[in-house]
Amino acid sequence: MQWHKYLRNEGHYPSSTEEEGSRGGLRSTLNRWFEKLPGGIRFKLAFLTLSLIALITTGSSLVAIRILDEALLHSLVQRGSSLAVGAATPAGYSILSGDILALDNLAAKLTEAQEDVIYLAILDQEQTVLAHNRLEAAGGRFESLSGREVTETPDFSVQKVKRDGRSTFEFLAPIRFAGRRLGEVVVGIDSAPYRAAKASARNRMTLISLLAMGVGLGGTLLLVTRFTQPIKRLATGVARIRGGDYDVQVETISRDELGELTTSFNAMARTIGAQKESLEGSARELEEAYISTVHILAAALDARDNYTLNHSARVAALSLRVGRRLGLEQNELRDLEIACFLHDIGKIRVPDIVLNKPGPLDAEEARLIRLHPEHGAEIIGLAQSLHKYVPVVLHHHEWHDGSGYPKGLRGEEIPLFARIVAIADAYDAMTSSRPYRPGRSLEEAIEEIRAYRGKQFAPRVADQFIEALKEETEEELSFMGGTL
């Protein structure tokens, strides 16, 4: 036990925690590699599966070829060693009896019986050729060659040599009698048939591997298509939901986990659609309540001024005419109208005695009135949902030439909605009667606007406003149902 702990502490093998960390690191590396592959999931799965098939098929083929090569070589060694060892015994008797003719006959018969045997030589102890399948070689000295050793046993040895220009497996078996070495038998077998058999086996294995890879390719494409098509349909369904189409039903074509996922997605889409309709209904109700509150607030504010009742509604109707001519979208027109109803909200801080004074205002009273844009911006700034109307409320008394209040903005610095509300507000003030002056006519008001075009009023807005006033329209409904 102590030896185990010592090995573990010394790091001779990793702990289970280290092994888990190593496996986790490998998984992370594979995941990163998989994510870096180009293309979609279909390509990635096909590439990974085909790579595995190719790896397994190639590995199996190499192993099989190696086994076949070893089997062919083993068969050759078995046959060649049988010839050499089998010839050694009768050759020994013939040497002892001095029967050279028998030795020649033995060499000739064995080479005739085996087509791939190139030569068979029987040698004495001094390496002199006693017999050879080629008779002219008898009596000469047999040349020993150095080659690649194939195998060696006590009974025979095999080496691969090149003799007379041909690659040959040369088998050597000693001739013994009564424990005495008399000579040796040398058998040369041509390596060409062996190489041809090996090449044929390799070609067959390659063909089998290619066929296996072809079948694997077909199966992979079928599997990947079956796996990715439901995912693509689900992705399309998600895209439709993201685009606002909640009436999505993805076809279920299987009863496996992907089929269950598709069924769950369809149920989720129905639930989202129902919840969306419910939320839209609640939002409409909330918006209607919100708009109604703005109307009531504006009406209450207008009611404080005995001479400007419905002023905000008239400003809204006039502003909407100009907004439409300027090409504003429906949501922009809605925001413009709400801004009109809120533009004088700051007057709630102006005392009634100032607001309803029948005569002209003195300097202090005028100062109080001129503070209403800032007071209004401060009031609606308290509500997050009203922040987008602050620029209109704060700047609807700015002049195009920069001589307005409260910030002295000029030209395009003034928000568009504020420029529209400014001219509508001024027109309604000009055409409304006061105790100390009568209201101006339409023609007089138009002339006044022309006179201050480019000074108090933005030129483009002033031109569109005058054109809107010249239009012969009956009673015009406002964007939210108010009337002029």
FENCORZI-V964325 format. One record per pair of residues at least 4 apart in sequence whose C-alpha atoms are under 6 Angstrom apart, sorted by the first residue. I is the first residue (numbers start at 0). GAP is how many residues later the second one is. If there is no record, write none. Layout:
i=I gap=GAP
i=I gap=GAP
This chain:
i=4 gap=4
i=5 gap=4
i=6 gap=5
i=7 gap=4
i=7 gap=5
i=13 gap=4
i=38 gap=4
i=40 gap=4
i=42 gap=4
i=44 gap=4
i=45 gap=4
i=46 gap=4
i=49 gap=4
i=50 gap=4
i=52 gap=4
i=53 gap=4
i=54 gap=4
i=55 gap=4
i=56 gap=152
i=60 gap=4
i=64 gap=4
i=69 gap=4
i=76 gap=4
i=80 gap=4
i=81 gap=4
i=82 gap=4
i=83 gap=89
i=83 gap=101
i=84 gap=88
i=87 gap=87
i=87 gap=97
i=91 gap=83
i=93 gap=4
i=93 gap=5
i=102 gap=28
i=103 gap=27
i=104 gap=4
i=106 gap=13
i=106 gap=25
i=106 gap=26
i=107 gap=25
i=110 gap=6
i=115 gap=73
i=115 gap=74
i=116 gap=71
i=116 gap=72
i=117 gap=70
i=117 gap=71
i=118 gap=68
i=118 gap=69
i=119 gap=12
i=119 gap=13
i=119 gap=66
i=119 gap=67
i=120 gap=10
i=120 gap=11
i=120 gap=64
i=120 gap=65
i=121 gap=7
i=121 gap=8
i=121 gap=9
i=121 gap=63
i=122 gap=4
i=122 gap=5
i=122 gap=6
i=122 gap=7
i=122 gap=60
i=122 gap=61
i=123 gap=4
i=123 gap=59
i=124 gap=57
i=124 gap=58
i=126 gap=14
i=126 gap=15
i=127 gap=12
i=127 gap=13
i=128 gap=9
i=128 gap=10
i=128 gap=11
i=128 gap=12
i=129 gap=8
i=130 gap=7
i=131 gap=6
i=146 gap=12
i=146 gap=13
i=146 gap=14
i=147 gap=11
i=147 gap=12
i=148 gap=10
i=149 gap=8
i=149 gap=9
i=150 gap=6
i=150 gap=7
i=151 gap=5
i=152 gap=4
i=155 gap=16
i=155 gap=17
i=156 gap=14
i=156 gap=15
i=157 gap=12
i=157 gap=13
i=158 gap=10
i=158 gap=11
i=159 gap=8
i=159 gap=9
i=160 gap=6
i=160 gap=7
i=161 gap=4
i=161 gap=5
i=161 gap=6
i=166 gap=24
i=167 gap=20
i=167 gap=21
i=167 gap=22
i=167 gap=23
i=168 gap=19
i=168 gap=20
i=169 gap=17
i=169 gap=18
i=170 gap=15
i=170 gap=16
i=171 gap=13
i=171 gap=14
i=172 gap=11
i=172 gap=12
i=173 gap=10
i=174 gap=6
i=174 gap=7
i=174 gap=8
i=174 gap=9
i=175 gap=4
i=175 gap=5
i=175 gap=6
i=212 gap=4
i=215 gap=4
i=218 gap=4
i=219 gap=4
i=220 gap=4
i=223 gap=4
i=224 gap=4
i=239 gap=5
i=240 gap=4
i=240 gap=5
i=245 gap=27
i=248 gap=17
i=251 gap=7
i=253 gap=5
i=254 gap=4
i=271 gap=4
i=274 gap=4
i=275 gap=4
i=278 gap=4
i=282 gap=4
i=285 gap=4
i=287 gap=4
i=297 gap=43
i=301 gap=7
i=302 gap=6
i=304 gap=51
i=311 gap=29
i=313 gap=170
i=314 gap=4
i=314 gap=109
i=314 gap=110
i=315 gap=21
i=315 gap=24
i=316 gap=161
i=316 gap=167
i=317 gap=106
i=318 gap=101
i=318 gap=105
i=321 gap=143
i=322 gap=5
i=323 gap=4
i=327 gap=4
i=338 gap=4
i=338 gap=50
i=342 gap=50
i=344 gap=31
i=345 gap=26
i=345 gap=27
i=345 gap=29
i=345 gap=30
i=346 gap=25
i=351 gap=4
i=352 gap=4
i=357 gap=77
i=358 gap=77
i=360 gap=4
i=360 gap=5
i=371 gap=4
i=372 gap=20
i=372 gap=21
i=373 gap=20
i=376 gap=4
i=376 gap=13
i=376 gap=16
i=376 gap=17
i=379 gap=6
i=380 gap=6
i=389 gap=4
i=390 gap=4
i=391 gap=4
i=391 gap=26
i=394 gap=23
i=395 gap=22
i=395 gap=26
i=396 gap=7
i=396 gap=8
i=396 gap=25
i=397 gap=6
i=397 gap=7
i=398 gap=4
i=398 gap=5
i=398 gap=57
i=399 gap=10
i=399 gap=11
i=399 gap=55
i=399 gap=56
i=399 gap=57
i=399 gap=58
i=400 gap=9
i=400 gap=54
i=401 gap=6
i=401 gap=7
i=401 gap=8
i=402 gap=5
i=403 gap=4
i=408 gap=4
i=408 gap=5
i=417 gap=4
i=420 gap=4
i=427 gap=4
i=429 gap=9
i=429 gap=10
i=430 gap=8
i=430 gap=9
i=431 gap=7
i=432 gap=5
i=432 gap=6
i=433 gap=4
i=439 gap=4
i=448 gap=4
i=451 gap=4
i=452 gap=4
i=452 gap=6
i=453 gap=4
i=453 gap=5
i=457 gap=4
i=476 gap=4
i=476 gap=5
i=476 gap=6
i=477 gap=4
i=477 gap=5
